[in-house]
Amino acid sequence: MPLRTYDIVTIKTAFDDVDEDVRGKRGYVIAAVEGDDIAVFIYDLERVWCMTAHDVTPTGEIDVEARDAPRGPSIRVNSKGEIVG
């Protein structure tokens, strides 16, 4: 089953593309980025990281609070975190 926006995920401990502090953390998918890349908001760090869907394990939960929160305009970022288009 593909990941959807607001799915809560846990970052796999084998994820080595970023700081060790991200491994094993929970967050929610905020968007698809490019190809198989996704953007995940990490709860503990209050930051967004880009990674592939293979780097996370879905918990089966949805972050209802994030889904229902009012929000401002959207931005798009690439896999390097750079704002695009």
C-alpha positions as CSV (number, residue, x, y, z in Angstrom):
1,M,0.0,0.0,0.0
2,P,1.5,3.4,-1.0
3,L,2.1,6.0,1.6
4,R,-0.4,8.9,1.8
5,T,-0.2,12.4,3.2
6,Y,-0.5,12.4,7.0
7,D,0.4,8.7,7.4
8,I,2.5,8.3,10.5
9,V,5.8,6.5,9.9
10,T,8.9,5.5,11.8
11,I,12.3,6.1,10.1
12,K,14.2,2.8,9.8
13,T,17.3,2.5,11.9
14,A,19.3,1.6,8.8
15,F,18.6,5.0,7.3
16,D,22.0,6.5,6.9
17,D,21.5,9.4,4.5
18,V,21.1,11.9,7.3
19,D,22.1,12.6,10.9
20,E,21.9,9.7,13.3
21,D,19.4,11.7,15.4
22,V,16.7,11.0,12.8
23,R,17.0,7.2,12.8
24,G,14.1,5.5,14.6
25,K,12.2,8.8,15.0
26,R,8.4,9.1,14.2
27,G,6.8,11.6,12.0
28,Y,4.2,12.0,9.3
29,V,4.3,12.2,5.6
30,I,3.7,15.7,4.4
31,A,4.0,15.2,0.7
32,A,5.5,13.2,-2.2
33,V,8.5,15.1,-3.5
34,E,10.1,13.5,-6.7
35,G,9.8,9.9,-7.8
36,D,9.9,7.7,-4.8
37,D,11.0,10.5,-2.4
38,I,8.8,11.7,0.3
39,A,8.9,14.6,2.8
40,V,8.5,13.6,6.5
41,F,7.9,16.0,9.4
42,I,9.9,14.6,12.3
43,Y,7.9,15.2,15.5
44,D,10.9,15.4,18.0
45,L,13.0,17.7,15.8
46,E,10.1,19.7,14.4
47,R,11.9,19.6,11.0
48,V,11.1,18.1,7.6
49,W,13.5,15.5,6.0
50,C,13.3,14.2,2.5
51,M,13.9,10.4,2.1
52,T,12.6,7.5,0.1
53,A,9.5,5.6,1.0
54,H,11.8,2.6,1.6
55,D,13.4,4.4,4.5
56,V,10.3,4.4,6.6
57,T,7.9,1.9,8.1
58,P,4.2,3.0,8.2
59,T,2.5,2.6,11.6
60,G,-1.0,2.3,10.2
61,E,-2.0,5.6,11.9
62,I,-2.9,8.9,10.5
63,D,-2.0,12.3,12.1
64,V,-5.5,13.6,12.3
65,E,-4.4,16.8,14.2
66,A,-2.0,17.7,11.4
67,R,-4.5,16.9,8.7
68,D,-7.2,19.1,10.3
69,A,-4.9,22.0,11.2
70,P,-5.3,25.3,9.3
71,R,-2.4,26.0,7.1
72,G,-0.9,28.7,4.9
73,P,0.2,28.5,1.3
74,S,2.0,25.3,0.1
75,I,5.6,25.1,-1.1
76,R,7.3,22.3,-3.1
77,V,10.8,21.1,-2.3
78,N,13.1,18.7,-4.1
79,S,15.0,15.8,-2.6
80,K,17.8,18.3,-1.5
81,G,15.3,20.4,0.4
82,E,15.5,23.3,-2.1
83,I,12.2,25.1,-2.9
84,V,11.1,24.4,-6.5
85,G,8.5,26.0,-8.8
